[in-house]
Amino acid sequence: MHWPRETTGCAETGSPEFPVVLLEVQMHPDPGFHHRLAAQTYRFLQQQPQVEHWAVLVITPHNRLKLGPTKALQVFLEQQVVWLSLEELSQQPNLDPQLTTAVSSRGQKSW
């Protein structure tokens, strides 16, 4: 699926309101994850030079995953990546009950 959709008029370049979103789901510890995420993100931008507005979204089960060193990539990881913890999401008030059940049952696994 291509995001943003063609109906936004900016499907190839993104826009401030509708950036091109790169989604990564990481459910297990991986000491090379941060470096791979940065490398793949910048490789995508190299291959798609028309993309002007972009965002990286990473979904994890919780914030305790060991995903490797961060010092060299601190600016990228803190300013370019949006982190979504399913554990934190499940604690949000007024969360859809079906989503709460799905997130909570996922959080019971031992990662």
N, C-alpha and C positions, 0 to 999 in steps of 0.2 A: 504494500500500500504506500502511496506517495503522500507525504504530508508536508506542507499544507496542501489541501485539496485545490484542484484547478479553479474552483468557484471563488477562491480568495483573490485570484488574479496574480498570485506571486508564488505559484507552485515550484518554480525552478530556483528562485533566488531567496525565498522567504521574505518576511517583513518583520518589523519590530513587534507587530501584533500577532503575527502568525509565522514564527521562525520554523525553519526546517528542524525537526526534532530527531536526534539520534538516540534510540532507546537501547539500553543495555540492562539485562536482568542477571544479577549475580547472586546465587543462592548458597555457594560453598566458598570456603576460604581459598584464596589463590594469591600467593605472594607476588606474582607478576601482573596482577590485574591492573593496578594504576598505570603502569608503564604501557601495557597493551592498549588500555582505553585511550590514552593520549596518542599513541602511535596510530591507532586505527582512526581516531577522530581527525587527526591532521592529514592522514593519507586520504580519507574521504574528501576533505577540503581541497587537497591537491588534485584529486581526480574530478572534482566538481567545482571548478573555479567560479562558476556563475552564482554559487551560494554565497549570499551576503549576510544573511541573518540566520543564526543557528543556535541550537541549545542541545545539551547532552543531559539526558535523564537516566539515572541509575536507580533501579529498584533492588533493595536488599531485604532479607528477612528481619534484620536488626542491625544496629550500629557496631556490633562487636566482632564482625567478620574481620579476619586478618587478610588484608588485600594488598600488602606490600608497602614499601617505603613511600613516603609522601613529600619529603623535603624538596627534592628537585622539581616536583610537579605541583607544589603548593598553590601557586597562582591559578594554574589550570583547574585543579581539583576544587578550589574554594570559589572561584569566580565564574567558571565556565560550565560547571557540572551542578545539576540539581540532584540531590540525594533524597530518595523516598524510602523510608524504613516502614515495612509492613507492621512491625511491632508498634511503632509510634502512631501509625495510621489507625490501628485497631483501638487506640485509646482516645481517639477524637470523639467529642460529644456529637450527637445527632448524626452519627454515621449510619448509612443504610444497613438495616439488620442483616441482609444477605451478605453484604460485604464484610460486616463484622464477623460473621460466622466463618466465612472463607478465610479471612486473615487470621483469626484466632486459631483455627484448626491447623493452619500452616505454621503458626508460631510454636506449636507444641512439639514439633519435630526437633530432634537434636542435631544442630548444625555444628 
